[in-house]
Amino acid sequence: MGLTSQISGMRVRLRLTLLYGVLFLLSGAVLLTITYLLVGHAGSDIAMSQRSTSPSGEQGVSIFLGATFPKDVRLPEAERRVAEAIQEQSVRQHAEIMHQLLVQSCVALAIMAVVATVLGWLVAGRVLRPLQTMTNSIQHISARNVHERLAVTGPRDELKNLADTIDGLLGRLDAALDSHKRFVANAAHELRTPLTLEHALLEETVTDPDATADSFRAQFEQLMVVSEQQARLLESLLVLATSERGLDDLESVDLSGLTGDVLRAAEPEARRQDLAVTAEVRPARVTGAPALVECLVANLVDNAMSYNVPDGRVEVATGTEGAGSFLSVVNTGPPVPPEMLDRLLSPFQRLDRTADDGHHGLGLSIVQSIAVAHSADLTVRARPGGGLAIKVLFPAEEAFSVPVV
């Protein structure tokens, strides 16, 4: 790769050198042409006067180089011959001077063309040297040392801006790789836990010599619960990956209708937990993927019900705000430290990491990912008495644009 980069750099340097040389030749040729024409025009207008005296001692006429004598002007024969000879001599001298000027100018232009080509090669190398340095540095950056930066110093010019832009890109790539590594590690940990539990249950069933049909049934019921948890985890990971990839098909989605459907489906769980659910569902429409919008609403409602307190409440509202539409979910619950809010939006983050309630800390991270995919603003704040107040503000339907992921 280094040899290819050097060859490519030499090609660019050669092209710049040829460009400099051609521009110099064209400029020099134009300059010499203008000079040649000006000198030639000035030479034809220069008049040299010579006074002659006739044999009788009288003053003769003035003779001008390049002048023509009218027919009615009669000069002595000797003076006319002298004038014609001087005129012919001046014409020959002017032609010879112009010829020498042209030859010497071409020689000077050829010499300066060589000098300009050499200087162009040196200047092109000087100009491309920072680019070559940046290219070599970038080629040595991989996933193992993506934290390194170009850190170009100097005045704020185009090359400095390019280097800073590349450093910013490397910084975002470094953060994305770190997030990916943490996500993979957390996902592996979350998947390892139910697999270990499954293996323990199966091993206990197989190795128990006094196992009965009832014990087998109880073990299988536990295995079904663990299997359902794994299925929910895999489904959540799939939704998270889909939302982070971006949106393909966009539709007009009835946000209020989806919210009503989710709340009706959650009524049995709300009654089981003795939660008071109040809803103020006003008409609201957004542009996006219906399945992802429904998943966003379901995760917010599930999060509000799962992390609540006995005899708690959940308040859900939809409507319009300005030109956009919003979804608001407020719930009671345990106090949430303000410094935990950003962490709760990351995958596999829960207030109580030891809780074995079938949740994997993906709910709010999925909500954030879907909100970003829909260019929506997600606001999460801790309530003074405990619980969270979450609001998702979707942009106006005509102003929606798919973000670059």
N, C-alpha and C positions, 0 to 999 in steps of 0.2 A: 504493500500500500504506500510506503514511503517513497519508493522509486516512481510509482505512478503519479504521486503528488508532485514530485520534483519535475517529472516530464511535463505535467500539466502546467506547473509554474513557469517552466522554460518557454512553453508555447505562448503563454500570456505575455511574458517578458519580450519574446520575439515580436509578437503582434504590436505591442506598445512601441518597441524600437522602430519597427517599420512605419508605424503611424507617425512618430516623431520625425523620422527621416523624410517621409513623403510630404508632410506639412512644411518642413524646412525647404525642401526643393521647390515646392509650389510658391511659397512666399519669396524665396530668393529669385526664382525665375520672373515673378511679377515685378519685383523690385528692380532687377536688372533691365527688364523691358521698359519700364517707366523711365529709368535713368538714360537708357540708350535713345529713346524717343526725345527726351528733353534736350540731351546734348546735341543730337542731330538737328533739332529745330533751332536751337540757339546758334549753332555753327552757321546755318544758312542765313541768319539774320545779322551776323556780325559784319560790319562794314569797315574795311580798312582803306584809308585814304592816302594817296601818294601824289604829291605835287610834282609836276614835270615842267621843264623849261624848254621853250622852242629854241632852235638854232639862232634865231634873231635876237635872243635875250628876253623875249616877252614871256610873261607868266602863262603857263598852259592851263588846261582844265584839270579838275580833280577826277581821279580814276577810282571807282568803287568796285570792290570785288563783287562778282555776281551781278553787276549792273549791265543793262543793255542800253545801247546808244540808239536814239531815234534816228530815222533816216534823214531828217532835215538838219541834224547836227553834223557838221563836217569838221573832223579833226585832222591834224597833220598825219601823214602816213606813218611816221616814226612813232608818234604817240599812240596811234591806234594799235600798232603792232605790240608795243610795250604793254598796253592795257590788256590785249587779248592773251599775251603770254602770262601776265600776272594772274589773269582770271583762270586760265587753264591750270596754272601751278596751284592756285588756292583750292580749286576743285579736287585736284589729285591729293593735296595734303589733307583736305577734309575727309576724303574717302579712306585714305590710309589711316588717319586717326580713328575713324569710326570702326574700321576693320580691327585695328589693334585693341580698341576698347572692347569690342565684341569677343575677341579671342581671349584676352586677359580676364574678362568677366566670367567667361565659361570655365576657364581654368580655376579661377578663384572659387566659383560656385561648386565645382567638382571637389576641390580640396575641402571646402567647408561642409560639403555633404558627407564626406568621410568623417570629418571631425564631429558633425552633428549626430551621425549614426553611433559613433563611439560614446558620445555624451548621452545620447538617448538610451543606449544599453545600460550605462551606469545609473542614469536617473530612474529608468524602469525598475532596475534591481533595488534601488533605494526605496522606491514607492511600494514595491511588492514585498519588501522584507518583513514589515509587520504582519501582512496577511499570511506569509509563509510561516512565521512564528506562531500565529494563532492556529493555523492549520495543523502544524506539528503537535501543538498542545492538545487540540481537540482529538486528534487521532490516538493520543495516549490515554484519554479519559474513557473509562469503562464503568461498568456497574460497581466495581470494587473501589474506584477512586473518583466517583462522580461528584464528591464534595470539593474537588479541586476547581479553581477558577483561573481565568486568563489574567485577571487583575492588571490590565494594561494601564500604564500611567502616561501622562502627557496632556497636551491641550485638548479641549473639547472639540474634536473634529469628527469627520465621518467615520474614521477607523476606530476612534475611541467610543463612539456611539454604537458601532457594530460589536465591539468587544463587550461593552456593557450589556447589550441586548443578549448576546450569547451567554454571558454570566447569569443574567436573569433566567434564561431558559434552562440552564444547568441547575439553578437553584430550585426551580419548579419541578424539574425532573428528579432531583435529589429528594425533594419532599414527597413526590409521588411514589418513588421507589421505597422510601421508608414506610409510607402508609401501606403500600402493597405488602411489604414484608411483615408489618404488624398484623395486617388483616389475615394473611396466610397463617401466621403463627397462632393467632386467636382462633381462626376457623379450625385449624388442626386440633387445638386444645378442646374446643367445644364439641367437635366430632369424636374425639378420643374418649370423652367422658361417657356418653351413652354406649359406645362400643364396649368399653370396659365393663359397664354395668350389665350389658347383654351377655357378655362372656361369663361374668360371675354368676348370673342367674342360670344360664345353661349348665355351667359346671356344677353348680349346687344341685340342680335337678338330676344330672346324670350320675353324680357320685353319691347321692343319697340312697342307701339300700332300703330305707323304709318309706320311700316315696309312694304316695297314693294318688288316686285320680284327682282328689280335691287339691292336693299340693301341686300336682302338675297344672291344674286349672289356674290356681293362684299365680304360679310362676309365669304361665302364658299370658295372663292378664297384665302382669307387670311388664312383660316383654312387649305387649301391644302398646302400652303407654310409652315405653322408651322408643318404640318404632315411630309412633306418632310425633314425638318430640324431634326425632331425626328428620322426619318428613317436613315438619314445619321449619326446621333450621335450613334444610336444603332449599325449600321454596323461598325462604327469606333471602338466602344468598343469591338465588337466581333472580329475584326481583331487584335486588341491589345492583347486581351486575348489569341487568337490562336497563335500569334507569340511568346508570352512569355511562352507558354506551351512547345514550341520546335517543331522540324520538324519530320515528320513521313516518308513521301515518298520524296525521292530526285531524281531530274532529271537534265539533262543538259539543261540549259535555255539560249536562245539567248537574251542576254541583249540588244544588239543593235536593234534587231527586236522589242522587247517590247517597247523600248524607242521611236522608230519611230511610233508605233501604238498609244501610249499615246499622242505624239505631234500632230498627225493628228486629234485625237479626241478633243484636246484642241484648235484647230485653231479657231472655232467660238468664244470662250471666249476671245482669244487673240485679235481678230479683234474688239470685242465689247469694250475692254478696251484700244484699240489702243496701244498694246504692240508689240514690235519688237522681234520676237523669232528667234534666230539663232541656228542651230544645226550642230554639227560636229560628226556624228554618224559613228564610225568606228567599224569593227567587234569585238565582245567581247562575250564570253560565260562564264557562271558561273554554279555552281552546287547548287541546292536548290529547293524550292517550287515555281513553276511558278506563282501561284496566289499571293503569298506574294511578290515576286520580282516585279511583275507588280504593286502591291499596293504601294510598296516603290517608284517606279518611278512616279506613279500618284500623290502621296502625295507631293513629292518634286516639281513637276511641278506645282501642284495646289497651294502650298505654295508660290512659286516664283511669280506666277501670281496674287494671292490674296493680298499679302502684297507688293505691288509695288506702283509706282508713275505714274501719267499721262505721256504718251509718254515714258514710261520706256522700258526696254528691259530684255529679259531672254536668257541666253546662256546655252545650254545643249550640253554635249559631252560624248561620250563613247569611250572606247579603252582598250588597254592593257598597263600595267605598271609592268615591271619586269615579274614575273611568274603569276601575277594576272590580273584581269580586274577591270576597274573603271567606275563610273558614276559621272559626275560633273555637278552641276546646280548652275549658278551664276545669280543673279538678282539685279536690282536696287531697291531702296525702301527707306523707312525712316531710319535714323541712328539708329543703334542698339548698346546700351551700352555693352561693353565687359562683364560686370558682369551679363548681362542678358542671355548670351549664354547657360550656364548650365541650367538655369530655363526654357528656351524655349524647352529643350529636355524632360521636365517633362510634364505629362498630364495636360490639361486644363490651359496651360500658354500661354498668348498672350501679345504682346506689349501694346495693348489697350484693357483692360478688359471690357470696356463699349461698345465696337463696337458690333453692332447687325448685323453682315454680314452673319450669318448662319454657321460660323466657331466656333469650340469649343476648339481650342488649342490642338488638338490631333494629328495633322499631323506629326510634328517632333518627337513626342514621339513614334508614330507608326513606323516611319522611323528608329529610334534608336533601337526599339525592334526587328524589322525585321533584321537589320544589326547584332545585337548580335546573333540572332538565326542562321545566316549564317556565323558566325565567321568573319564578315567584319569589317573593321576599318572605323568609321564615324568621319569626320573632319568638324567642323563648325566654321567659322571665320567671323567676321564683316568686311565689306568693308569700307574703309575710307570715300567714298562718300555716304554711305548708302546702305542698303541691305545686303544680305548674300552670301557667297561662300561656298557651301556644296559639299563635295566629299566623295563618298563611294567606298572603295577599297576592292574588294572581293578577297579571297585567290585563289590560283591555284586550278583547279578542282581536281587534284590527291591528293592535300594536305588538302582538306576540311575535317573537322571533326565536328560532331554535338556537340555543347557545352552542358554541364550539367546545366540545368535550375532549 
